Amino acid sequence: PVFLHEEAIYLHEGAQYHVDRLDWEEKKAYVRPVKVDYWTDADRAASVSILDAFADRPGAMGAAHGEVQVTSLATVFKKIRFHTHETVGLGPIDLPQVDLHTTSYWTTVAPELEARFSRLELQAGLQGLAHALRHVASVFLMCDPRDLGTATQVRCPGTGLPTVFVYDVFPGGVGLSPRLFDRHAEVLEAAAEMVSGCECLAGCPSCVGAMVENGMEAKRVAADLARGVRVLAA
């Protein structure tokens, strides 16, 4: 849904292909080779519902893992020009939602830590932290970042707290989530070092993802969350 929707530019072995038609029922995409000066990027809305928590660990940044249901929906796509990164077009994506039953690791923000940030700061920080955790976790797990999905909720119905999910993108899970739970403290510290150690001033795609607005807040708050503001300043 993100890469092969109609009007997408699909990249394969360095070549560009325009998706003329997508037959969702038959699972076939009809493409033609093109040479254009833009690529397409799709927005995907994902929500996570906790089905069963296998284990949890409280703290300023709590940890848990268990079974979840991930519902995702590709909504719109943008045409982005090479080099300048300006948006030169956009359009809707008309595809059904995708449901995934898998396993996930998640970390929660304790109320004492949450109270230090405004809602907008917290939202930006959670998104930045999710981006960092996905890439750091792939190093700890020795897997591709694309083997992991992330979702954030400022108020998660299942935990009642601000929550970041890092889940297996494979149906049923393949054992990645328990390993993240076991190394929770190490993963968070590595994420904090990745974000705060980046040489950018206001957040960038390398540390907190491609966020234009609230970049400074995302970088600062993501690092503070990952460190639990040093466990609430001890």
Residue frames as a rotation matrix with the C-alpha (Angstrom) as fourth column:
PRO 1
0.550 0.835 0.000 0.00
0.835 -0.550 0.000 0.00
0.000 0.000 -1.000 0.00
VAL 2
0.550 -0.402 -0.732 2.88
0.117 -0.831 0.544 2.42
-0.827 -0.385 -0.410 0.65
PHE 3
-0.429 -0.883 -0.191 5.07
-0.156 -0.136 0.978 1.59
-0.890 0.449 -0.079 -2.36
LEU 4
-0.931 0.003 0.366 2.73
0.326 0.461 0.825 0.23
-0.166 0.887 -0.430 -5.04
HIS 5
0.029 0.955 -0.296 -0.36
0.410 -0.281 -0.867 2.41
-0.911 -0.096 -0.400 -5.00
GLU 6
0.416 0.199 0.887 -1.52
0.909 -0.099 -0.404 3.92
0.008 0.975 -0.222 -8.29
GLU 7
0.841 -0.205 0.501 0.63
0.033 -0.904 -0.426 6.84
0.540 0.375 -0.754 -9.51
ALA 8
0.767 -0.637 0.072 3.51
-0.105 -0.014 0.994 5.77
-0.633 -0.771 -0.077 -7.27
ILE 9
0.451 -0.761 -0.467 7.09
-0.726 -0.009 -0.687 5.82
0.519 0.649 -0.556 -8.51
TYR 10
0.947 -0.094 0.306 8.39
-0.108 0.805 0.583 2.37
-0.301 -0.585 0.753 -7.65
LEU 11
0.274 -0.934 -0.227 12.16
-0.959 -0.247 -0.141 1.93
0.076 0.257 -0.964 -7.45
HIS 12
0.892 -0.049 0.449 13.74
-0.029 0.986 0.166 -1.40
-0.451 -0.161 0.878 -8.36
GLU 13
0.282 -0.893 0.351 17.49
0.851 0.402 0.338 -1.92
-0.443 0.203 0.873 -8.80
GLY 14
-0.550 -0.580 -0.600 17.97
0.369 -0.814 0.448 1.80
-0.749 0.025 0.662 -9.35
ALA 15
-0.884 0.296 0.363 15.32
0.304 -0.226 0.925 2.07
0.356 0.928 0.110 -12.07
GLN 16
-0.735 0.671 -0.098 12.09
-0.408 -0.553 -0.727 4.05
-0.542 -0.495 0.680 -11.83
TYR 17
-0.807 0.581 0.109 8.69
0.492 0.559 0.667 2.57
0.327 0.592 -0.737 -12.64
HIS 18
-0.714 0.663 0.224 5.35
-0.694 -0.712 -0.106 4.36
0.089 -0.231 0.969 -12.71
VAL 19
-0.825 0.502 0.259 2.47
0.341 0.809 -0.479 2.36
-0.450 -0.307 -0.839 -11.24
ASP 20
-0.841 0.537 -0.068 -0.33
-0.355 -0.453 0.818 2.69
0.409 0.711 0.572 -13.80
ARG 21
0.263 0.965 -0.017 -2.75
-0.688 0.200 0.697 0.31
0.676 -0.171 0.716 -12.14
LEU 22
-0.834 -0.442 0.329 -2.90
-0.541 0.546 -0.639 -1.81
0.103 -0.711 -0.695 -9.00
ASP 23
0.111 0.837 -0.536 -5.18
-0.423 0.528 0.736 -4.85
0.899 0.145 0.412 -8.92
TRP 24
-0.307 -0.252 0.918 -5.49
-0.944 -0.040 -0.327 -5.35
0.119 -0.967 -0.225 -5.17
GLU 25
0.596 0.643 0.481 -7.65
-0.702 0.708 -0.076 -8.48
-0.389 -0.292 0.874 -5.42
GLU 26
0.957 -0.252 -0.144 -5.28
0.104 0.762 -0.639 -10.26
0.271 0.597 0.755 -7.84
LYS 27
0.642 -0.744 -0.186 -2.19
0.108 -0.152 0.982 -8.79
-0.759 -0.651 -0.017 -6.16
LYS 28
0.063 -0.600 0.798 -0.74
0.990 0.139 0.026 -7.47
-0.127 0.788 0.602 -9.39
ALA 29
0.318 -0.050 -0.947 0.79
0.069 -0.995 0.076 -4.08
-0.946 -0.090 -0.312 -10.12
TYR 30
0.537 -0.094 0.839 1.03
0.842 0.119 -0.526 -2.87
-0.051 0.988 0.143 -13.71
VAL 31
0.446 -0.517 -0.731 4.05
0.112 -0.778 0.618 -0.60
-0.888 -0.358 -0.289 -14.11
ARG 32
0.813 -0.291 0.504 6.09
0.524 -0.013 -0.852 1.02
0.255 0.957 0.142 -16.91
PRO 33
-0.083 -0.927 -0.366 9.67
0.965 -0.167 0.204 2.33
-0.250 -0.337 0.908 -16.86
VAL 34
0.857 0.307 0.415 10.01
0.395 -0.907 -0.146 6.12
0.331 0.289 -0.898 -16.62
LYS 35
-0.376 -0.904 -0.205 12.65
0.890 -0.291 -0.351 8.76
0.257 -0.314 0.914 -15.94
VAL 36
0.592 0.630 0.502 11.27
0.374 -0.767 0.521 11.54
0.713 -0.121 -0.690 -13.76
ASP 37
-0.408 -0.807 0.427 12.82
0.042 -0.484 -0.874 14.07
0.912 -0.339 0.232 -11.38
TYR 38
-0.128 0.407 0.904 10.73
-0.945 -0.326 0.013 13.14
0.301 -0.853 0.426 -8.35
TRP 39
-0.846 0.015 -0.533 9.89
0.126 0.977 -0.172 10.26
0.519 -0.212 -0.828 -6.07
THR 40
0.132 0.956 0.262 6.69
-0.357 -0.201 0.912 9.47
0.925 -0.214 0.314 -4.15
ASP 41
-0.933 -0.351 -0.081 6.28
-0.020 0.273 -0.962 9.16
0.360 -0.895 -0.262 -0.41
ALA 42
-0.055 0.986 -0.157 3.09
0.095 0.162 0.982 7.85
0.994 0.039 -0.102 1.18
ASP 43
-0.549 0.023 0.835 1.62
-0.795 -0.323 -0.514 8.66
0.258 -0.946 0.196 4.58
ARG 44
-0.277 0.420 -0.864 0.45
0.139 0.907 0.397 5.66
0.951 -0.010 -0.309 6.57
ALA 45
-0.041 0.356 0.934 -1.76
-0.916 -0.386 0.107 5.87
0.398 -0.851 0.342 9.63
ALA 46
-0.319 -0.124 -0.939 -1.21
0.090 0.983 -0.160 2.99
0.943 -0.136 -0.303 12.07
SER 47
0.171 0.384 0.907 -3.00
-0.914 -0.281 0.292 2.19
0.367 -0.880 0.303 15.29
VAL 48
-0.604 -0.472 -0.642 -2.04
-0.161 0.861 -0.482 -0.54
0.780 -0.188 -0.596 17.77
SER 49
0.463 0.750 0.472 -4.33
-0.750 0.048 0.659 -2.39
0.472 -0.659 0.585 20.16
ILE 50
-0.654 -0.698 0.293 -2.82
-0.738 0.501 -0.453 -4.47
0.170 -0.512 -0.842 22.98
LEU 51
0.246 0.724 -0.645 -4.30
-0.474 0.670 0.571 -7.97
0.845 0.166 0.508 23.07
ASP 52
0.933 -0.008 -0.361 -2.15
0.287 0.622 0.729 -9.51
0.218 -0.783 0.582 25.81
ALA 53
0.416 -0.829 0.374 0.85
-0.786 -0.535 -0.311 -8.30
0.458 -0.164 -0.874 27.82
PHE 54
0.537 -0.276 -0.797 3.31
0.233 0.957 -0.175 -11.09
0.811 -0.091 0.578 28.58
ALA 55
0.060 -0.573 -0.817 5.56
0.997 0.004 0.071 -9.10
-0.038 -0.820 0.572 30.95
ASP 56
0.636 0.108 0.764 5.99
0.250 -0.966 -0.071 -5.53
0.730 0.236 -0.641 32.08
ARG 57
-0.180 -0.767 -0.616 8.52
0.974 -0.050 -0.222 -3.47
0.139 -0.640 0.756 33.97
PRO 58
0.821 0.565 -0.090 7.57
0.572 -0.808 0.144 -0.15
0.009 -0.170 -0.985 35.63
GLY 59
-0.257 -0.912 -0.321 9.73
0.871 -0.362 0.332 2.97
-0.419 -0.194 0.887 35.62
ALA 60
-0.210 0.111 -0.971 10.01
-0.159 -0.984 -0.078 6.53
-0.965 0.138 0.225 34.36
MET 61
-0.138 0.197 -0.971 10.09
-0.984 0.080 0.156 4.84
0.109 0.977 0.183 30.96
GLY 62
0.105 0.275 0.956 8.31
-0.546 0.819 -0.176 1.56
-0.831 -0.504 0.237 31.57
ALA 63
-0.642 -0.353 -0.681 8.66
-0.763 0.386 0.519 -1.49
0.079 0.852 -0.517 29.34
ALA 64
0.071 0.656 0.751 6.39
-0.418 0.703 -0.575 -4.33
-0.906 -0.273 0.324 28.28
HIS 65
-0.768 -0.181 -0.614 5.90
-0.640 0.241 0.730 -6.82
0.016 0.954 -0.301 25.49
GLY 66
-0.383 0.695 0.609 3.06
-0.034 0.648 -0.761 -8.95
-0.923 -0.312 -0.224 24.24
GLU 67
-0.516 0.315 0.797 0.54
0.837 0.385 0.390 -9.60
-0.184 0.868 -0.462 21.47
VAL 68
-0.452 0.362 -0.816 -0.94
-0.141 -0.932 -0.335 -6.70
-0.881 -0.036 0.472 19.54
GLN 69
0.229 0.536 0.812 -3.24
0.888 0.226 -0.400 -5.97
-0.398 0.813 -0.425 16.63
VAL 70
-0.602 -0.490 -0.630 -1.85
0.143 -0.843 0.519 -3.41
-0.785 0.223 0.578 14.19
THR 71
0.423 0.759 0.496 -4.27
0.773 -0.016 -0.634 -1.67
-0.473 0.651 -0.593 11.84
SER 72
-0.519 -0.675 -0.524 -2.66
0.221 -0.698 0.681 0.42
-0.826 0.238 0.511 9.10
LEU 73
0.555 0.713 0.428 -4.08
0.692 -0.111 -0.714 2.49
-0.461 0.692 -0.555 6.29
ALA 74
-0.678 -0.711 0.188 -2.19
0.677 -0.504 0.536 4.27
-0.286 0.491 0.823 3.52
THR 75
0.175 0.835 -0.522 -3.96
0.589 -0.514 -0.623 7.61
-0.789 -0.199 -0.582 3.14
VAL 76
0.962 0.097 -0.255 -2.23
-0.118 -0.695 -0.709 10.09
-0.246 0.712 -0.657 0.80
PHE 77
0.271 -0.920 0.283 0.98
0.902 0.346 0.261 10.32
-0.338 0.185 0.923 -1.20
LYS 78
0.688 -0.168 -0.706 3.26
-0.204 -0.978 0.034 13.22
-0.696 0.121 -0.707 -2.13
LYS 79
0.694 -0.557 0.455 5.48
0.659 0.239 -0.713 13.74
0.289 0.795 0.533 -5.17
ILE 80
0.757 -0.505 -0.415 8.81
0.046 -0.593 0.804 15.10
-0.652 -0.627 -0.425 -3.94
ARG 81
0.902 -0.420 -0.102 11.40
-0.210 -0.218 -0.953 16.58
0.378 0.881 -0.285 -6.29
PHE 82
0.486 -0.825 -0.289 14.97
0.855 0.517 -0.039 15.34
0.181 -0.229 0.956 -6.11
HIS 83
-0.441 -0.860 0.258 17.60
0.726 -0.511 -0.460 17.70
0.527 -0.016 0.850 -4.62
THR 84
-0.631 0.209 0.747 15.17
-0.320 -0.947 -0.005 20.47
0.706 -0.243 0.665 -3.59
HIS 85
-0.864 0.335 -0.375 12.76
0.499 0.661 -0.560 18.15
0.060 -0.672 -0.739 -1.72
GLU 86
-0.727 0.669 -0.154 9.85
-0.617 -0.736 -0.280 20.41
-0.301 -0.109 0.947 -2.64
THR 87
-0.383 0.706 0.596 6.39
0.366 0.708 -0.603 18.87
-0.848 -0.013 -0.530 -2.94
VAL 88
-0.884 0.000 -0.467 5.25
-0.405 -0.500 0.766 19.03
-0.234 0.866 0.442 -6.56
GLY 89
-0.250 0.867 -0.430 2.02
-0.623 0.195 0.757 17.08
0.741 0.458 0.492 -6.26
LEU 90
-0.867 0.049 0.497 -0.11
-0.390 0.555 -0.735 14.89
-0.311 -0.830 -0.462 -4.05
GLY 91
-0.273 0.817 -0.507 -3.08
-0.672 0.216 0.709 12.58
0.689 0.534 0.490 -4.23
PRO 92
0.264 0.461 0.847 -5.24
-0.931 0.351 0.099 10.15
-0.252 -0.815 0.522 -2.25
ILE 93
-0.839 -0.421 -0.344 -4.61
-0.476 0.875 0.091 6.42
0.263 0.240 -0.934 -1.88
ASP 94
0.149 0.977 0.152 -7.77
-0.987 0.137 0.089 4.33
0.066 -0.163 0.984 -2.17
LEU 95
-0.381 -0.321 -0.867 -6.82
-0.254 0.938 -0.235 0.99
0.889 0.131 -0.439 -0.65
PRO 96
0.693 0.689 -0.213 -8.33
-0.011 0.306 0.952 -1.08
0.721 -0.657 0.219 2.17
GLN 97
0.382 -0.536 0.753 -6.80
-0.922 -0.282 0.268 -1.12
0.069 -0.796 -0.601 5.63
VAL 98
0.060 -0.482 -0.874 -4.35
-0.199 0.853 -0.483 -3.88
0.978 0.203 -0.045 6.51
ASP 99
0.731 0.225 0.644 -4.63
-0.670 0.064 0.739 -5.77
0.125 -0.972 0.197 9.80
LEU 100
-0.033 -0.833 -0.552 -1.64
-0.271 0.539 -0.797 -7.49
0.962 0.123 -0.243 11.37
HIS 101
0.950 0.235 0.206 -1.67
-0.274 0.312 0.910 -9.76
0.150 -0.920 0.361 14.42
THR 102
0.256 -0.948 -0.190 1.88
0.142 0.231 -0.962 -9.76
0.956 0.220 0.194 15.76
THR 103
0.477 -0.197 -0.857 4.05
0.879 0.102 0.466 -9.21
-0.004 -0.975 0.222 18.83
SER 104
0.438 -0.264 0.859 5.41
0.138 -0.925 -0.355 -5.90
0.888 0.274 -0.369 20.06
TYR 105
-0.342 -0.520 -0.783 7.67
0.938 -0.144 -0.315 -4.25
0.051 -0.842 0.537 22.60
TRP 106
0.363 0.434 0.825 6.44
0.405 -0.870 0.280 -0.97
0.839 0.233 -0.492 23.98
THR 107
-0.646 -0.577 -0.499 7.68
0.735 -0.293 -0.612 1.70
0.207 -0.762 0.613 26.34
THR 108
0.427 0.894 0.134 5.46
0.731 -0.428 0.531 4.01
0.532 -0.129 -0.837 28.38
VAL 109
-0.511 -0.535 0.673 6.00
0.094 -0.813 -0.575 7.48
0.854 -0.231 0.466 29.86
ALA 110
-0.406 0.329 -0.853 5.26
0.909 0.245 -0.338 7.71
0.098 -0.912 -0.398 33.58
PRO 111
0.613 0.759 0.219 2.90
0.725 -0.651 0.226 10.53
0.314 0.021 -0.949 34.68
GLU 112
0.577 -0.443 -0.686 5.70
0.364 -0.612 0.702 12.34
-0.731 -0.655 -0.192 36.56
LEU 113
-0.561 -0.811 0.168 7.78
0.470 -0.145 0.871 12.47
-0.682 0.567 0.462 33.37
GLU 114
-0.208 0.588 0.782 4.83
0.945 -0.085 0.315 13.29
0.251 0.805 -0.538 31.12
ALA 115
0.674 0.570 -0.471 4.01
0.704 -0.689 0.174 16.34
-0.225 -0.449 -0.865 33.29
ARG 116
-0.091 -0.816 -0.571 7.27
0.390 -0.557 0.734 18.00
-0.916 -0.156 0.369 32.23
PHE 117
-0.940 -0.280 0.193 6.12
0.259 -0.220 0.941 18.48
-0.221 0.934 0.279 28.64
SER 118
-0.282 0.860 -0.425 3.25
-0.747 -0.475 -0.465 20.12
-0.602 0.186 0.777 26.81
ARG 119
0.468 0.546 0.695 1.05
-0.007 0.788 -0.616 17.91
-0.884 0.284 0.372 24.66
LEU 120
0.952 -0.129 -0.279 2.65
-0.298 -0.166 -0.940 19.15
0.075 0.978 -0.196 21.43
GLU 121
0.027 -0.991 0.131 6.15
-0.996 -0.038 -0.085 18.64
0.090 -0.128 -0.988 22.85
LEU 122
-0.167 -0.041 0.985 5.21
-0.494 0.868 -0.048 15.15
-0.853 -0.494 -0.166 23.99
GLN 123
0.798 0.535 0.278 3.73
-0.012 0.476 -0.880 14.23
-0.603 0.698 0.386 20.61
ALA 124
0.724 -0.599 -0.342 6.82
-0.586 -0.274 -0.762 15.43
0.363 0.753 -0.549 18.75
GLY 125
-0.160 -0.840 0.518 9.12
-0.981 0.195 0.013 13.72
-0.111 -0.506 -0.855 21.24
LEU 126
0.195 0.313 0.929 7.30
-0.289 0.924 -0.251 10.39
-0.937 -0.220 0.271 21.00
GLN 127
0.984 0.179 -0.005 7.52
-0.047 0.233 -0.971 10.45
-0.172 0.956 0.238 17.20
GLY 128
0.411 -0.906 -0.103 11.21
-0.800 -0.304 -0.517 11.30
0.437 0.295 -0.850 17.35
LEU 129
-0.202 -0.453 0.868 11.85
-0.839 0.538 0.085 8.57
-0.506 -0.711 -0.489 19.92
ALA 130
0.626 0.506 0.594 9.97
-0.130 0.818 -0.560 6.01
-0.769 0.274 0.578 17.79
HIS 131
0.893 -0.343 -0.292 12.19
-0.330 -0.058 -0.942 6.82
0.306 0.937 -0.165 14.81
ALA 132
-0.011 -0.966 0.258 15.35
-0.950 -0.071 -0.304 6.47
0.312 -0.249 -0.917 16.89
LEU 133
-0.005 0.054 0.999 14.21
-0.673 0.739 -0.043 3.26
-0.740 -0.672 0.032 18.59
ARG 134
0.910 0.400 0.108 13.44
-0.184 0.623 -0.760 1.59
-0.372 0.672 0.640 15.27
HIS 135
0.661 -0.705 -0.258 16.94
-0.373 -0.011 -0.928 2.16
0.651 0.709 -0.270 13.95
VAL 136
-0.215 -0.727 0.652 18.75
-0.963 0.047 -0.265 1.47
0.162 -0.685 -0.711 17.21
ALA 137
0.325 0.433 0.841 16.72
-0.623 0.767 -0.154 -1.70
-0.711 -0.474 0.519 17.80
SER 138
0.961 0.042 -0.273 17.71
-0.251 0.544 -0.800 -3.06
0.115 0.838 0.534 14.39
VAL 139
0.064 -0.997 -0.033 21.36
-0.687 -0.020 -0.726 -2.88
0.723 0.069 -0.687 15.48
PHE 140
-0.324 -0.138 0.936 20.71
-0.897 0.360 -0.257 -4.71
-0.302 -0.923 -0.240 18.76
LEU 141
0.460 0.638 0.618 18.63
-0.381 0.770 -0.511 -7.33
-0.802 0.000 0.598 16.95
MET 142
-0.662 -0.750 -0.002 20.92
-0.234 0.203 0.951 -7.51
-0.713 0.630 -0.310 13.89
CYS 143
-0.061 0.709 0.703 17.93
0.833 0.424 -0.356 -7.15
-0.550 0.564 -0.616 11.57
ASP 144
-0.664 -0.053 0.746 16.83
0.587 -0.654 0.477 -4.74
0.463 0.754 0.465 8.86
PRO 145
-0.918 0.360 -0.165 14.97
-0.159 -0.716 -0.679 -1.64
-0.363 -0.598 0.715 10.14
ARG 146
-0.440 0.786 -0.434 12.18
-0.807 -0.134 0.576 -2.63
0.394 0.603 0.693 7.75
ASP 147
-0.529 0.243 -0.813 11.62
0.312 0.947 0.080 -5.75
0.789 -0.211 -0.577 9.89
LEU 148
-0.609 0.268 -0.747 10.24
0.741 -0.142 -0.656 -3.42
-0.282 -0.953 -0.112 12.56
GLY 149
-0.096 0.632 0.769 7.26
0.505 -0.635 0.585 -1.08
0.858 0.445 -0.258 12.60
THR 150
-0.882 -0.190 -0.431 6.54
0.470 -0.413 -0.780 1.74
-0.030 -0.891 0.454 15.03
ALA 151
0.054 0.888 0.458 3.49
0.476 -0.426 0.770 3.57
0.878 0.176 -0.445 16.29
THR 152
-0.939 -0.328 -0.098 2.99
0.253 -0.473 -0.844 6.26
0.231 -0.817 0.528 18.92
GLN 153
0.147 0.988 0.048 -0.01
0.582 -0.125 0.803 7.16
0.800 -0.090 -0.594 21.05
VAL 154
-0.529 -0.308 0.791 -0.12
-0.321 -0.790 -0.522 10.19
0.785 -0.531 0.319 23.31
ARG 155
-0.308 0.458 0.834 -2.81
-0.895 0.157 -0.417 8.41
-0.322 -0.875 0.362 25.32
CYS 156
-0.746 -0.061 -0.663 -2.82
-0.401 0.836 0.374 4.69
0.532 0.545 -0.648 24.68
PRO 157
0.286 0.937 0.200 -6.12
-0.794 0.114 0.597 2.99
0.537 -0.330 0.777 25.59
GLY 158
0.574 -0.054 -0.817 -4.28
0.158 0.986 0.045 -0.17
0.804 -0.155 0.574 26.60
THR 159
-0.296 -0.778 -0.555 -1.80
0.794 0.123 -0.596 1.48
0.531 -0.617 0.581 28.97
GLY 160
0.729 0.612 -0.306 -3.45
0.683 -0.628 0.373 4.78
0.036 -0.481 -0.876 29.83
LEU 161
0.331 -0.736 -0.590 -0.08
0.193 -0.559 0.806 6.44
-0.924 -0.381 -0.044 29.21
PRO 162
0.569 -0.292 -0.769 1.94
-0.800 -0.414 -0.435 7.97
-0.191 0.862 -0.469 26.35
THR 163
0.415 -0.291 0.862 3.32
-0.005 0.947 0.322 4.92
-0.910 -0.138 0.391 24.55
VAL 164
0.041 -0.461 -0.887 5.77
-0.990 -0.141 0.027 4.02
-0.137 0.876 -0.462 21.80
PHE 165
0.706 0.235 0.667 5.35
-0.166 0.972 -0.166 0.62
-0.688 0.006 0.726 20.11
VAL 166
-0.258 -0.720 -0.644 8.08
-0.956 0.092 0.280 -1.22
-0.142 0.688 -0.712 18.22
TYR 167
0.414 0.600 0.685 6.51
-0.477 0.784 -0.398 -4.29
-0.775 -0.162 0.610 16.64
ASP 168
-0.636 -0.520 0.570 7.46
0.138 0.650 0.747 -7.19
-0.759 0.554 -0.342 14.37
VAL 169
-0.277 0.550 -0.788 6.10
-0.879 -0.476 -0.023 -6.62
-0.387 0.687 0.615 10.86
PHE 170
-0.779 -0.025 -0.626 5.73
-0.356 0.840 0.409 -10.39
0.516 0.541 -0.664 10.41
PRO 171
0.279 0.959 0.046 2.39
-0.644 0.152 0.750 -12.07
0.712 -0.239 0.660 11.23
GLY 172
0.847 0.149 -0.510 2.62
0.230 0.762 0.606 -13.72
0.478 -0.631 0.611 14.63
GLY 173
0.690 -0.664 0.288 6.02
-0.712 -0.551 0.436 -12.18
-0.131 -0.506 -0.853 15.34
VAL 174
0.641 -0.556 -0.529 9.43
0.035 0.709 -0.704 -13.80
0.767 0.433 0.474 15.00
GLY 175
0.552 -0.380 -0.743 10.81
0.821 0.402 0.405 -13.27
0.145 -0.833 0.534 18.51
LEU 176
-0.273 -0.698 0.662 12.19
0.507 -0.689 -0.517 -9.75
0.818 0.195 0.542 18.18
SER 177
0.343 0.534 0.773 9.98
-0.268 -0.733 0.626 -8.12
0.900 -0.422 -0.108 20.81
PRO 178
0.956 0.007 -0.293 11.06
0.268 0.385 0.883 -10.19
0.119 -0.923 0.367 23.86
ARG 179
0.096 -0.995 -0.022 14.69
0.981 0.098 -0.167 -9.44
0.169 -0.006 0.986 23.06
LEU 180
-0.266 -0.117 0.957 13.99
0.177 -0.982 -0.071 -5.71
0.948 0.151 0.282 23.02
PHE 181
0.751 0.598 0.279 12.17
-0.207 -0.188 0.960 -6.00
0.627 -0.779 -0.018 26.33
ASP 182
0.729 -0.519 -0.445 15.16
0.684 0.568 0.457 -7.78
0.015 -0.638 0.770 27.88
ARG 183
-0.363 -0.929 0.071 17.53
0.932 -0.362 0.026 -5.01
0.002 0.076 0.997 26.71
HIS 184
0.590 0.779 0.213 15.14
0.773 -0.621 0.129 -2.14
0.232 0.089 -0.969 27.37
ALA 185
0.718 -0.330 -0.613 17.61
0.209 -0.738 0.641 0.08
-0.664 -0.589 -0.461 29.30
GLU 186
-0.352 -0.920 0.170 20.40
0.424 0.005 0.906 -0.43
-0.835 0.391 0.388 26.75
VAL 187
-0.237 0.335 0.912 18.11
0.965 -0.029 0.262 0.30
0.114 0.942 -0.317 23.81
LEU 188
0.812 0.581 -0.054 16.79
0.581 -0.798 0.161 3.51
0.051 -0.162 -0.985 25.38
GLU 189
0.427 -0.729 -0.535 20.28
0.130 -0.536 0.834 4.74
-0.895 -0.425 -0.134 26.24
ALA 190
-0.535 -0.612 0.582 21.50
0.643 0.152 0.751 4.02
-0.548 0.776 0.312 22.71
ALA 191
0.191 0.693 0.695 18.50
0.939 -0.335 0.077 5.93
0.287 0.638 -0.715 21.32
ALA 192
0.870 0.097 -0.484 19.31
0.325 -0.851 0.412 8.89
-0.372 -0.515 -0.772 23.57
GLU 193
-0.064 -0.979 -0.196 22.93
0.204 -0.205 0.957 8.90
-0.977 0.021 0.213 22.41
MET 194
-0.405 -0.032 0.914 21.86
0.899 0.172 0.404 8.67
-0.170 0.985 -0.041 18.77
VAL 195
0.558 0.729 0.396 19.53
0.775 -0.629 0.065 11.67
0.296 0.271 -0.916 19.07
SER 196
0.899 -0.189 -0.396 21.60
0.090 -0.804 0.588 13.94
-0.429 -0.564 -0.706 21.29
GLY 197
-0.013 -0.995 0.099 24.84
0.294 0.091 0.951 13.04
-0.956 0.042 0.291 19.49
CYS 198
0.299 0.165 0.940 23.55
0.953 0.001 -0.303 14.08
-0.051 0.986 -0.157 16.08
GLU 199
-0.662 -0.705 -0.253 25.30
0.679 -0.708 0.197 17.23
-0.318 -0.041 0.947 14.83
CYS 200
-0.285 0.627 0.725 22.08
0.584 -0.486 0.650 18.80
0.760 0.609 -0.227 13.54
LEU 201
-0.949 -0.084 0.304 20.64
-0.135 -0.763 -0.632 21.79
0.285 -0.641 0.713 15.41
ALA 202
-0.450 0.870 0.201 16.91
-0.862 -0.364 -0.351 21.20
-0.233 -0.332 0.914 15.21
GLY 203
0.047 0.456 0.889 16.37
-0.134 0.885 -0.446 17.53
-0.990 -0.098 0.103 14.44
CYS 204
-0.278 -0.187 -0.942 16.83
-0.947 -0.109 0.302 15.83
-0.159 0.976 -0.147 11.08
PRO 205
0.594 0.571 -0.567 15.90
-0.697 0.717 -0.008 12.58
0.402 0.400 0.824 9.26
SER 206
-0.181 -0.762 -0.622 18.98
-0.201 0.648 -0.735 10.90
0.963 -0.008 -0.270 10.74
CYS 207
-0.957 -0.285 0.047 17.98
-0.090 0.137 -0.986 11.33
0.275 -0.949 -0.157 14.38
VAL 208
-0.641 0.764 0.069 14.27
-0.102 0.004 -0.995 12.07
-0.761 -0.645 0.075 14.85
GLY 209
-0.167 0.590 0.790 12.92
0.868 0.468 -0.167 11.54
-0.469 0.658 -0.590 11.35
ALA 210
-0.764 -0.120 0.634 11.69
0.544 -0.648 0.533 13.92
0.347 0.752 0.561 8.70
MET 211
0.287 0.830 -0.478 9.77
0.948 -0.319 0.016 16.38
-0.139 -0.458 -0.878 10.86
VAL 212
-0.263 -0.349 0.900 9.75
0.577 -0.804 -0.144 19.96
0.774 0.481 0.413 9.64
GLU 213
0.289 0.458 0.841 7.67
-0.406 -0.737 0.541 21.42
0.867 -0.497 -0.026 12.46
ASN 214
0.834 0.067 0.547 8.71
-0.551 0.093 0.829 21.21
0.005 -0.993 0.115 16.10
GLY 215
0.556 -0.672 -0.489 12.09
0.056 0.617 -0.785 19.84
0.829 0.409 0.381 15.08
MET 216
-0.408 -0.747 0.525 13.92
-0.475 -0.317 -0.821 21.35
0.780 -0.584 -0.226 18.04
GLU 217
0.058 0.520 0.852 11.30
-0.994 0.107 0.003 20.10
-0.090 -0.847 0.523 20.47
ALA 218
0.892 0.292 -0.346 11.30
-0.357 0.923 -0.141 16.65
0.278 0.249 0.928 18.92
LYS 219
0.152 -0.923 -0.355 15.07
0.041 0.364 -0.930 16.31
0.988 0.127 0.093 19.31
ARG 220
-0.572 -0.394 0.720 15.21
-0.624 -0.361 -0.693 17.67
0.533 -0.845 -0.039 22.85
VAL 221
0.172 0.742 0.648 12.13
-0.975 0.223 0.004 15.86
-0.141 -0.633 0.761 24.14
ALA 222
0.776 0.077 -0.625 13.02
-0.303 0.916 -0.264 12.56
0.552 0.394 0.734 22.45
ALA 223
-0.238 -0.942 -0.237 16.42
-0.024 0.250 -0.968 12.57
0.971 -0.224 -0.082 24.18
ASP 224
-0.551 0.091 0.830 14.84
-0.802 -0.332 -0.496 13.53
0.230 -0.939 0.256 27.52
LEU 225
0.563 0.818 0.116 12.27
-0.825 0.550 0.128 10.75
0.041 -0.168 0.985 27.22
ALA 226
0.533 -0.400 -0.746 14.87
-0.100 0.845 -0.525 8.13
0.840 0.354 0.410 26.29
ARG 227
-0.577 -0.813 -0.080 16.85
0.053 0.061 -0.997 9.05
0.815 -0.579 0.008 29.39
GLY 228
0.244 0.734 -0.633 13.77
0.822 0.189 0.537 9.37
0.514 -0.652 -0.557 31.58
VAL 229
0.557 -0.254 0.791 15.25
-0.300 -0.949 -0.094 12.83
0.775 -0.184 -0.605 32.20
ARG 230
-0.513 -0.852 -0.109 17.91
-0.322 0.308 -0.895 10.82
0.796 -0.424 -0.432 34.01
VAL 231
-0.289 0.537 -0.793 15.17
0.717 0.670 0.192 8.97
0.634 -0.513 -0.579 35.89
LEU 232
0.678 0.679 0.283 13.56
0.407 -0.667 0.624 12.22
0.612 -0.308 -0.728 36.99
ALA 233
0.202 -0.725 0.659 16.88
-0.456 -0.665 -0.591 13.66
0.867 -0.181 -0.465 38.07
ALA 234
-0.458 -0.415 -0.786 17.37
0.336 0.738 -0.586 10.79
0.823 -0.533 -0.198 40.52
